[in-house]
Amino acid sequence: MWSTVRDAVAAVEAAYSPGGVNVGLNQGAAAGAGVPGHLHVHVLPRWSGDTNFMTATADTRVLPEALGETWRRLVEAWP
């Protein structure tokens, strides 16, 4: 699993050139996982001056583009 996370970080860095990247693991309902026992990982680009770890939860997108464009860029950048 961790090798996939490393690949995801590399793709985000190549596609968006952020100032940094947050990697977060969530397991259990209290941590934001909707399925009991489910573990998932968030890989989020960060830039100086952004104000929140996960602005997508406040009806604001971390990346101001259509999801299909994000997918295309990440697929092209995937190692």
N, CA, C and O atoms as a GROMACS GRO file, in nm:
protein
  316
    1MET      N    1   0.082  -0.119   0.000
    1MET     CA    2   0.000   0.000   0.000
    1MET      C    3   0.087   0.126   0.000
    1MET      O    4   0.058   0.223  -0.070
    2TRP      N    5   0.194   0.123   0.079
    2TRP     CA    6   0.275   0.244   0.090
    2TRP      C    7   0.345   0.277  -0.041
    2TRP      O    8   0.370   0.395  -0.068
    3SER      N    9   0.379   0.178  -0.122
    3SER     CA   10   0.441   0.208  -0.252
    3SER      C   11   0.342   0.280  -0.342
    3SER      O   12   0.381   0.366  -0.422
    4THR      N   13   0.213   0.248  -0.332
    4THR     CA   14   0.111   0.318  -0.409
    4THR      C   15   0.098   0.463  -0.361
    4THR      O   16   0.082   0.554  -0.442
    5VAL      N   17   0.107   0.483  -0.229
    5VAL     CA   18   0.103   0.620  -0.175
    5VAL      C   19   0.223   0.700  -0.226
    5VAL      O   20   0.207   0.815  -0.265
    6ARG      N   21   0.341   0.640  -0.227
    6ARG     CA   22   0.460   0.709  -0.281
    6ARG      C   23   0.439   0.746  -0.428
    6ARG      O   24   0.476   0.855  -0.471
    7ASP      N   25   0.381   0.654  -0.505
    7ASP     CA   26   0.352   0.684  -0.646
    7ASP      C   27   0.253   0.799  -0.658
    7ASP      O   28   0.268   0.886  -0.744
    8ALA      N   29   0.151   0.799  -0.572
    8ALA     CA   30   0.051   0.907  -0.576
    8ALA      C   31   0.115   1.041  -0.543
    8ALA      O   32   0.085   1.142  -0.607
    9VAL      N   33   0.202   1.044  -0.443
    9VAL     CA   34   0.272   1.168  -0.408
    9VAL      C   35   0.357   1.215  -0.526
    9VAL      O   36   0.357   1.333  -0.558
   10ALA      N   37   0.429   1.124  -0.589
   10ALA     CA   38   0.513   1.160  -0.704
   10ALA      C   39   0.428   1.215  -0.818
   10ALA      O   40   0.468   1.312  -0.883
   11ALA      N   41   0.311   1.155  -0.842
   11ALA     CA   42   0.223   1.203  -0.949
   11ALA      C   43   0.169   1.342  -0.918
   11ALA      O   44   0.165   1.428  -1.006
   12VAL      N   45   0.127   1.365  -0.794
   12VAL     CA   46   0.076   1.497  -0.754
   12VAL      C   47   0.186   1.601  -0.769
   12VAL      O   48   0.162   1.710  -0.820
   13GLU      N   49   0.308   1.567  -0.725
   13GLU     CA   50   0.419   1.662  -0.738
   13GLU      C   51   0.451   1.692  -0.884
   13GLU      O   52   0.476   1.807  -0.920
   14ALA      N   53   0.450   1.590  -0.969
   14ALA     CA   54   0.482   1.610  -1.111
   14ALA      C   55   0.372   1.687  -1.183
   14ALA      O   56   0.401   1.770  -1.269
   15ALA      N   57   0.247   1.660  -1.148
   15ALA     CA   58   0.135   1.722  -1.220
   15ALA      C   59   0.108   1.865  -1.175
   15ALA      O   60   0.062   1.946  -1.255
   16TYR      N   61   0.135   1.898  -1.048
   16TYR     CA   62   0.092   2.027  -0.995
   16TYR      C   63   0.204   2.113  -0.935
   16TYR      O   64   0.181   2.231  -0.908
   17SER      N   65   0.321   2.059  -0.915
   17SER     CA   66   0.433   2.134  -0.855
   17SER      C   67   0.393   2.209  -0.728
   17SER      O   68   0.417   2.329  -0.717
   18PRO      N   69   0.331   2.140  -0.632
   18PRO     CA   70   0.292   2.208  -0.509
   18PRO      C   71   0.414   2.237  -0.422
   18PRO      O   72   0.523   2.184  -0.445
   19GLY      N   73   0.395   2.321  -0.322
   19GLY     CA   74   0.502   2.348  -0.228
   19GLY      C   75   0.524   2.235  -0.130
   19GLY      O   76   0.629   2.226  -0.066
   20GLY      N   77   0.425   2.147  -0.117
   20GLY     CA   78   0.432   2.032  -0.027
   20GLY      C   79   0.313   1.942  -0.052
   20GLY      O   80   0.227   1.973  -0.136
   21VAL      N   81   0.307   1.831   0.018
   21VAL     CA   82   0.198   1.734   0.004
   21VAL      C   83   0.161   1.684   0.143
   21VAL      O   84   0.249   1.649   0.222
   22ASN      N   85   0.031   1.678   0.173
   22ASN     CA   86  -0.018   1.612   0.293
   22ASN      C   87  -0.063   1.472   0.257
   22ASN      O   88  -0.130   1.452   0.156
   23VAL      N   89  -0.026   1.374   0.340
   23VAL     CA   90  -0.074   1.237   0.327
   23VAL      C   91  -0.147   1.206   0.457
   23VAL      O   92  -0.090   1.217   0.565
   24GLY      N   93  -0.275   1.167   0.446
   24GLY     CA   94  -0.355   1.135   0.563
   24GLY      C   95  -0.422   1.000   0.551
   24GLY      O   96  -0.474   0.965   0.445
   25LEU      N   97  -0.420   0.924   0.660
   25LEU     CA   98  -0.487   0.794   0.666
   25LEU      C   99  -0.611   0.807   0.753
   25LEU      O  100  -0.606   0.868   0.859
   26ASN      N  101  -0.721   0.750   0.708
   26ASN     CA  102  -0.845   0.751   0.784
   26ASN      C  103  -0.896   0.608   0.801
   26ASN      O  104  -0.905   0.534   0.704
   27GLN      N  105  -0.929   0.570   0.925
   27GLN     CA  106  -0.991   0.441   0.949
   27GLN      C  107  -1.096   0.459   1.058
   27GLN      O  108  -1.068   0.518   1.163
   28GLY      N  109  -1.217   0.408   1.031
   28GLY     CA  110  -1.326   0.417   1.126
   28GLY      C  111  -1.412   0.540   1.105
   28GLY      O  112  -1.367   0.640   1.049
   29ALA      N  113  -1.537   0.530   1.151
   29ALA     CA  114  -1.635   0.636   1.128
   29ALA      C  115  -1.590   0.770   1.188
   29ALA      O  116  -1.608   0.874   1.125
   30ALA      N  117  -1.533   0.768   1.308
   30ALA     CA  118  -1.492   0.893   1.372
   30ALA      C  119  -1.380   0.963   1.295
   30ALA      O  120  -1.361   1.084   1.309
   31ALA      N  121  -1.306   0.888   1.216
   31ALA     CA  122  -1.195   0.945   1.138
   31ALA      C  123  -1.237   0.984   0.997
   31ALA      O  124  -1.155   1.031   0.918
   32GLY      N  125  -1.365   0.964   0.964
   32GLY     CA  126  -1.413   1.004   0.832
   32GLY      C  127  -1.434   0.891   0.734
   32GLY      O  128  -1.474   0.915   0.620
   33ALA      N  129  -1.408   0.767   0.776
   33ALA     CA  130  -1.434   0.652   0.689
   33ALA      C  131  -1.579   0.609   0.710
   33ALA      O  132  -1.620   0.579   0.822
   34GLY      N  133  -1.657   0.605   0.603
   34GLY     CA  134  -1.799   0.572   0.613
   34GLY      C  135  -1.827   0.424   0.626
   34GLY      O  136  -1.940   0.386   0.657
   35VAL      N  137  -1.728   0.339   0.603
   35VAL     CA  138  -1.746   0.194   0.609
   35VAL      C  139  -1.663   0.143   0.727
   35VAL      O  140  -1.543   0.167   0.733
   36PRO      N  141  -1.727   0.070   0.822
   36PRO     CA  142  -1.652   0.018   0.936
   36PRO      C  143  -1.531  -0.065   0.892
   36PRO      O  144  -1.543  -0.150   0.803
   37GLY      N  145  -1.416  -0.041   0.953
   37GLY     CA  146  -1.296  -0.116   0.921
   37GLY      C  147  -1.226  -0.074   0.794
   37GLY      O  148  -1.119  -0.126   0.761
   38HIS      N  149  -1.285   0.021   0.721
   38HIS     CA  150  -1.228   0.067   0.594
   38HIS      C  151  -1.113   0.164   0.621
   38HIS      O  152  -1.125   0.254   0.704
   39LEU      N  153  -1.003   0.145   0.552
   39LEU     CA  154  -0.888   0.235   0.560
   39LEU      C  155  -0.871   0.301   0.424
   39LEU      O  156  -0.869   0.234   0.321
   40HIS      N  157  -0.858   0.434   0.423
   40HIS     CA  158  -0.828   0.502   0.298
   40HIS      C  159  -0.726   0.612   0.323
   40HIS      O  160  -0.705   0.657   0.436
   41VAL      N  161  -0.663   0.655   0.214
   41VAL     CA  162  -0.555   0.752   0.221
   41VAL      C  163  -0.590   0.873   0.135
   41VAL      O  164  -0.640   0.858   0.024
   42HIS      N  165  -0.564   0.991   0.188
   42HIS     CA  166  -0.576   1.116   0.112
   42HIS      C  167  -0.436   1.165   0.079
   42HIS      O  168  -0.348   1.167   0.166
   43VAL      N  169  -0.414   1.205  -0.044
   43VAL     CA  170  -0.289   1.268  -0.086
   43VAL      C  171  -0.328   1.404  -0.143
   43VAL      O  172  -0.393   1.412  -0.248
   44LEU      N  173  -0.289   1.510  -0.073
   44LEU     CA  174  -0.334   1.645  -0.108
   44LEU      C  175  -0.218   1.739  -0.135
   44LEU      O  176  -0.127   1.750  -0.053
   45PRO      N  177  -0.220   1.807  -0.250
   45PRO     CA  178  -0.117   1.908  -0.276
   45PRO      C  179  -0.140   2.028  -0.185
   45PRO      O  180  -0.253   2.063  -0.154
   46ARG      N  181  -0.030   2.092  -0.143
   46ARG     CA  182  -0.038   2.210  -0.057
   46ARG      C  183   0.050   2.320  -0.113
   46ARG      O  184   0.156   2.294  -0.170
   47TRP      N  185   0.005   2.443  -0.096
   47TRP     CA  186   0.081   2.560  -0.139
   47TRP      C  187   0.090   2.658  -0.023
   47TRP      O  188   0.000   2.662   0.061
   48SER      N  189   0.195   2.736  -0.019
   48SER     CA  190   0.207   2.840   0.083
   48SER      C  191   0.087   2.932   0.072
   48SER      O  192   0.050   2.976  -0.038
   49GLY      N  193   0.025   2.961   0.184
   49GLY     CA  194  -0.088   3.052   0.186
   49GLY      C  195  -0.223   2.983   0.182
   49GLY      O  196  -0.324   3.048   0.208
   50ASP      N  197  -0.230   2.852   0.151
   50ASP     CA  198  -0.361   2.789   0.160
   50ASP      C  199  -0.397   2.779   0.308
   50ASP      O  200  -0.308   2.774   0.394
   51THR      N  201  -0.525   2.777   0.338
   51THR     CA  202  -0.567   2.801   0.476
   51THR      C  203  -0.623   2.680   0.548
   51THR      O  204  -0.661   2.692   0.665
   52ASN      N  205  -0.631   2.566   0.484
   52ASN     CA  206  -0.697   2.454   0.548
   52ASN      C  207  -0.638   2.324   0.495
   52ASN      O  208  -0.598   2.318   0.379
   53PHE      N  209  -0.634   2.221   0.578
   53PHE     CA  210  -0.584   2.091   0.534
   53PHE      C  211  -0.667   2.035   0.421
   53PHE      O  212  -0.612   1.979   0.326
   54MET      N  213  -0.799   2.048   0.429
   54MET     CA  214  -0.885   1.986   0.329
   54MET      C  215  -0.998   2.081   0.292
   54MET      O  216  -1.111   2.063   0.336
   55THR      N  217  -0.968   2.182   0.212
   55THR     CA  218  -1.068   2.282   0.178
   55THR      C  219  -1.182   2.226   0.095
   55THR      O  220  -1.285   2.291   0.081
   56ALA      N  221  -1.165   2.105   0.040
   56ALA     CA  222  -1.274   2.045  -0.038
   56ALA      C  223  -1.396   2.017   0.048
   56ALA      O  224  -1.506   2.001  -0.006
   57THR      N  225  -1.380   2.010   0.180
   57THR     CA  226  -1.495   1.983   0.266
   57THR      C  227  -1.581   2.108   0.287
   57THR      O  228  -1.691   2.097   0.340
   58ALA      N  229  -1.534   2.223   0.248
   58ALA     CA  230  -1.608   2.347   0.265
   58ALA      C  231  -1.661   2.399   0.132
   58ALA      O  232  -1.669   2.520   0.111
   59ASP      N  233  -1.699   2.308   0.042
   59ASP     CA  234  -1.750   2.343  -0.090
   59ASP      C  235  -1.650   2.425  -0.172
   59ASP      O  236  -1.689   2.499  -0.262
   60THR      N  237  -1.523   2.412  -0.141
   60THR     CA  238  -1.417   2.476  -0.216
   60THR      C  239  -1.321   2.368  -0.263
   60THR      O  240  -1.280   2.282  -0.184
   61ARG      N  241  -1.284   2.371  -0.389
   61ARG     CA  242  -1.194   2.268  -0.442
   61ARG      C  243  -1.049   2.304  -0.415
   61ARG      O  244  -1.008   2.420  -0.426
   62VAL      N  245  -0.972   2.202  -0.379
   62VAL     CA  246  -0.828   2.222  -0.362
   62VAL      C  247  -0.766   2.259  -0.496
   62VAL      O  248  -0.678   2.344  -0.503
   63LEU      N  249  -0.813   2.193  -0.602
   63LEU     CA  250  -0.766   2.220  -0.738
   63LEU      C  251  -0.882   2.278  -0.818
   63LEU      O  252  -0.985   2.211  -0.833
   64PRO      N  253  -0.870   2.399  -0.870
   64PRO     CA  254  -0.982   2.464  -0.940
   64PRO      C  255  -0.998   2.415  -1.084
   64PRO      O  256  -0.979   2.492  -1.178
   65GLU      N  257  -1.033   2.287  -1.100
   65GLU     CA  258  -1.052   2.231  -1.234
   65GLU      C  259  -1.152   2.117  -1.224
   65GLU      O  260  -1.180   2.066  -1.115
   66ALA      N  261  -1.206   2.077  -1.336
   66ALA     CA  262  -1.300   1.965  -1.339
   66ALA      C  263  -1.228   1.836  -1.298
   66ALA      O  264  -1.110   1.820  -1.325
   67LEU      N  265  -1.301   1.747  -1.234
   67LEU     CA  266  -1.243   1.622  -1.187
   67LEU      C  267  -1.180   1.541  -1.301
   67LEU      O  268  -1.077   1.478  -1.282
   68GLY      N  269  -1.241   1.544  -1.419
   68GLY     CA  270  -1.185   1.473  -1.534
   68GLY      C  271  -1.047   1.525  -1.572
   68GLY      O  272  -0.961   1.447  -1.612
   69GLU      N  273  -1.026   1.655  -1.560
   69GLU     CA  274  -0.895   1.713  -1.590
   69GLU      C  275  -0.793   1.670  -1.485
   69GLU      O  276  -0.678   1.639  -1.518
   70THR      N  277  -0.834   1.667  -1.359
   70THR     CA  278  -0.745   1.619  -1.253
   70THR      C  279  -0.703   1.476  -1.281
   70THR      O  280  -0.585   1.442  -1.272
   71TRP      N  281  -0.800   1.391  -1.315
   71TRP     CA  282  -0.773   1.251  -1.347
   71TRP      C  283  -0.672   1.240  -1.462
   71TRP      O  284  -0.576   1.164  -1.454
   72ARG      N  285  -0.694   1.316  -1.568
   72ARG     CA  286  -0.606   1.310  -1.684
   72ARG      C  287  -0.463   1.347  -1.645
   72ARG      O  288  -0.368   1.279  -1.683
   73ARG      N  289  -0.448   1.455  -1.570
   73ARG     CA  290  -0.315   1.501  -1.533
   73ARG      C  291  -0.243   1.400  -1.444
   73ARG      O  292  -0.123   1.376  -1.460
   74LEU      N  293  -0.316   1.341  -1.350
   74LEU     CA  294  -0.254   1.244  -1.260
   74LEU      C  295  -0.218   1.114  -1.332
   74LEU      O  296  -0.113   1.055  -1.305
   75VAL      N  297  -0.304   1.069  -1.423
   75VAL     CA  298  -0.273   0.948  -1.501
   75VAL      C  299  -0.147   0.970  -1.584
   75VAL      O  300  -0.061   0.883  -1.591
   76GLU      N  301  -0.136   1.086  -1.647
   76GLU     CA  302  -0.018   1.116  -1.728
   76GLU      C  303   0.109   1.124  -1.643
   76GLU      O  304   0.218   1.091  -1.690
   77ALA      N  305   0.095   1.168  -1.518
   77ALA     CA  306   0.212   1.187  -1.432
   77ALA      C  307   0.244   1.063  -1.348
   77ALA      O  308   0.348   1.059  -1.282
   78TRP      N  309   0.157   0.961  -1.349
   78TRP     CA  310   0.177   0.844  -1.263
   78TRP      C  311   0.306   0.772  -1.303
   78TRP      O  312   0.326   0.741  -1.420
   79PRO      N  313   0.393   0.745  -1.204
   79PRO     CA  314   0.522   0.680  -1.238
   79PRO      C  315   0.505   0.534  -1.281
   79PRO      O  316   0.604   0.467  -1.312
   0.00000   0.00000   0.00000
